Amino acid sequence: MKLRIRGNSIRLRLLKSEVAELSEKGSVSETTDFGGSRFTYRLQSGSDRIGASFEGGTVTVTVPENEIYEWAETEEKIGIEGDSNGLKILIEKDFACPTRKDDPDNLDAFANPEAVCT
């Protein structure tokens, strides 16, 4: 899972295996160790609307279970977006990069709809 923070917005991008884990287990997370301090970001199902919180070094984004299921099971649905107290939240499927064919993430990424295949 990749996290991008810009201004008052966050974007999470998930590989196929992460979308499957989220759909099956109800959450997926990543942790970065800063030499003693840890930063974790988590996406989980729950609540009746999209939301986000930051406590104890952890960003938690919560999405209704039915939205996660629909997103995970539908190829055409690329993302989920919402707003939490003015924070813009976007959750997307991570597509393969056609210009970085050797990128190991491409093996677990979703097929890029913009890629021209021959």
C-alpha positions as CSV (number, residue, x, y, z in Angstrom):
1,M,0.0,0.0,0.0
2,K,1.3,3.4,-0.9
3,L,0.4,6.6,1.0
4,R,0.6,10.1,-0.5
5,I,0.0,13.2,1.6
6,R,-0.4,16.5,0.0
7,G,-1.8,19.5,1.7
8,N,-5.1,18.5,3.3
9,S,-5.5,15.3,1.3
10,I,-4.4,11.7,1.5
11,R,-4.4,9.0,-1.1
12,L,-3.9,5.3,-0.6
13,R,-3.1,3.0,-3.5
14,L,-3.4,-0.7,-3.0
15,L,-2.0,-3.7,-5.0
16,K,-4.2,-6.7,-5.9
17,S,-3.1,-8.7,-2.8
18,E,-3.8,-5.7,-0.5
19,V,-7.3,-5.2,-1.9
20,A,-7.9,-9.0,-1.4
21,E,-6.6,-8.8,2.2
22,L,-8.8,-5.8,2.9
23,S,-11.8,-7.5,1.5
24,E,-11.2,-10.7,3.4
25,K,-9.8,-9.6,6.7
26,G,-11.3,-6.1,7.0
27,S,-8.0,-4.2,7.2
28,V,-4.6,-3.7,5.7
29,S,-1.6,-1.7,7.0
30,E,2.0,-0.6,6.5
31,T,4.6,0.5,9.0
32,T,7.7,2.6,8.5
33,D,10.4,2.5,11.2
34,F,12.3,5.7,11.8
35,G,14.9,4.3,14.1
36,G,12.8,3.9,17.2
37,S,9.7,5.8,16.2
38,R,7.1,4.0,14.0
39,F,4.6,5.5,11.6
40,T,1.7,3.3,10.6
41,Y,-1.1,3.8,8.1
42,R,-4.1,1.5,8.1
43,L,-7.1,1.1,5.9
44,Q,-10.0,-0.7,7.5
45,S,-13.7,-1.4,7.1
46,G,-16.2,-0.1,9.6
47,S,-18.3,3.0,10.3
48,D,-21.2,4.2,8.2
49,R,-19.1,6.8,6.2
50,I,-15.5,7.3,5.2
51,G,-13.3,8.9,7.9
52,A,-9.8,9.3,9.1
53,S,-7.9,9.7,12.3
54,F,-4.4,10.1,13.6
55,E,-3.4,8.8,17.0
56,G,-0.2,7.4,18.5
57,G,1.7,7.6,15.2
58,T,-1.0,5.8,13.2
59,V,-3.2,7.2,10.4
60,T,-6.4,5.1,10.2
61,V,-8.8,5.5,7.3
62,T,-12.1,3.8,7.8
63,V,-14.5,3.0,4.9
64,P,-18.0,1.3,5.1
65,E,-17.7,-2.4,4.5
66,N,-20.2,-2.4,1.6
67,E,-18.1,0.2,-0.2
68,I,-15.0,-1.8,0.2
69,Y,-16.7,-5.0,-1.0
70,E,-18.2,-3.3,-4.1
71,W,-14.8,-1.7,-4.9
72,A,-12.9,-4.9,-4.5
73,E,-15.3,-7.0,-6.5
74,T,-15.8,-4.5,-9.4
75,E,-13.1,-4.0,-12.1
76,E,-14.7,-0.8,-13.3
77,K,-14.7,0.8,-9.9
78,I,-11.2,2.3,-9.6
79,G,-11.5,4.3,-6.4
80,I,-13.4,5.4,-3.3
81,E,-13.3,9.0,-2.3
82,G,-14.7,11.0,0.5
83,D,-14.2,13.8,3.0
84,S,-13.6,13.7,6.7
85,N,-13.8,17.1,8.5
86,G,-12.2,18.8,5.5
87,L,-9.6,16.1,4.8
88,K,-10.0,14.8,1.2
89,I,-9.5,11.0,1.1
90,L,-8.9,9.0,-2.1
91,I,-8.4,5.2,-2.1
92,E,-7.4,3.7,-5.4
93,K,-6.4,0.4,-7.1
94,D,-2.7,0.6,-8.0
95,F,-2.2,0.1,-11.7
96,A,0.9,-1.4,-13.4
97,C,3.3,1.3,-14.8
98,P,3.8,0.6,-18.5
99,T,7.0,2.6,-18.6
100,R,8.6,0.7,-15.7
101,K,8.3,-2.9,-16.9
102,D,10.9,-4.2,-14.4
103,D,9.1,-2.7,-11.4
104,P,8.3,-5.6,-9.0
105,D,5.1,-3.9,-7.9
106,N,3.8,-4.4,-11.5
107,L,3.5,-8.2,-10.8
108,D,0.8,-7.5,-8.2
109,A,-0.7,-4.4,-9.7
110,F,-4.0,-4.1,-11.6
111,A,-3.9,-4.0,-15.4
112,N,-3.5,-0.4,-16.5
113,P,-6.5,0.6,-18.6
114,E,-4.4,3.3,-20.4
115,A,-1.7,0.8,-21.4
116,V,-1.6,-0.1,-25.1
117,C,-1.0,-3.8,-25.4
118,T,0.0,-5.5,-28.7
